[in-house]
Amino acid sequence: MVQKGILQRGEDSTFSPPSTQRSSLSDQLIFPLARDTRRTTSVTPIMSLSDHAEKLSRSLEQAKLVPGSAEPLIPAGFAPTTRLEVSFAGKTVDAGNFFRAGECKVAPSVSFGAEAGASSGASYTLFLTDPDAPTPDNPQFAFWRHWVLPGLQPLSGDAAVAQTKPALTEFLGPGPKDDSKPHRYLFLLYREPEGLDLKKEDVGGEEFVQRRSWKPAEFAEKHGLKLVAANWMTCAGDGWTE
């Protein structure tokens, strides 16, 4: 039996070492889960997949992500086969909309519908990564690894998702410095090959400096991950002004 829960606790700033302890799987949940560590959440889609794909493509181009720094991750002409919904405390991530770091300290809720033609047991991995670390003008630490969440499975109905495995990299919330321009943050959803069983050591350490200069495109290719959906946002420090 799967009991419902939602992601609750996140971490501190991206480029200031976190002042709170990294959250564990058990304390991220409002309700306890069964032993398979499943959790569920739901967001209702507001536009068709084709309209969403067009909006996403246009936003990535305008932000100089594709073509640009995200092209190794999101190839030109990419067409999502499901819609990835991400929400921080009810505020939805939507093709580059703006957040403050203080809004993103708690891990977001995530949902997506089943892909047409995918097997009923299909499982997915989510990345959250920053191509602008430590600043957009000097992204020497790109890609920063904020979150790697495997074993996501869409449930029947309203785009609810169950998590069947613990995080490979625990959530660490965005936290650009106040003197940095806003960063762009990518949420990327990959279909896993059948039988994939990744361990934390396959991804890398979770200490602050171990998260920087990650190579998500190489990681995805090595483990046979297939990109099926993407979303993104911009985020600035709480004290940032234009």
LINKAWO-V965916 format. One line per field, one symbol per residue. phi: phi as a letter, one per 30 degrees, with the letter a starting at -180 (. if undefined). psi: psi as a letter, one per 20 degrees, with the letter a starting at -180 (. if undefined). burial: 1 if it has 9 or more other C-alpha atoms within 8 Angstrom, else 0. A space follows every 50 residues. Layout:
# LINKAWO-V965916
phi: ???
psi: ???
burial: ???
This chain:
# LINKAWO-V965916
phi: .ccdabdbccbcddbcedccdddcedcdcdcdcdddhdbbaabddcaddd dddddddddddddhcbdkdcddcbdeiebdcacccbbchjcddbhjdcbc eddcdceddbaaddddidddcebbcccbbcdcddbddbddcdcdccabbc idbdcdjcidbcccbdddbddbdeadddccdeccbccbcbdddeidbdce ddckdcdeddddhdcddddddecidcdbaaaabcbbddcdbd
psi: ppqqrqpgpbaaqgjppqirqpqrghjiphqqrrhjkqqqrpppqirrhg gggggggghhghjkgoqbhjhhhnqpjpoqjrpopppolioppnljrpqq hhijhpprqpqqrqqpiqqhjqqqppqpqojkpiqhimlijqppohpoor kppprqclkqpppiqrqhoqpoqqmqqhjqrqqppppppppqqpjpnqrh ihgrriqgiiirkqmhghggghjkpopiqqrrrqprqhjpq.
burial: 00111111111111000100011000111101110011111110000010 01101110111001111011100100000111111111000010111011 10111111111111000000011111111111111100101111111111 11111001111111111111111111110111111111111110000001 001010000011110000110000101111111111100100
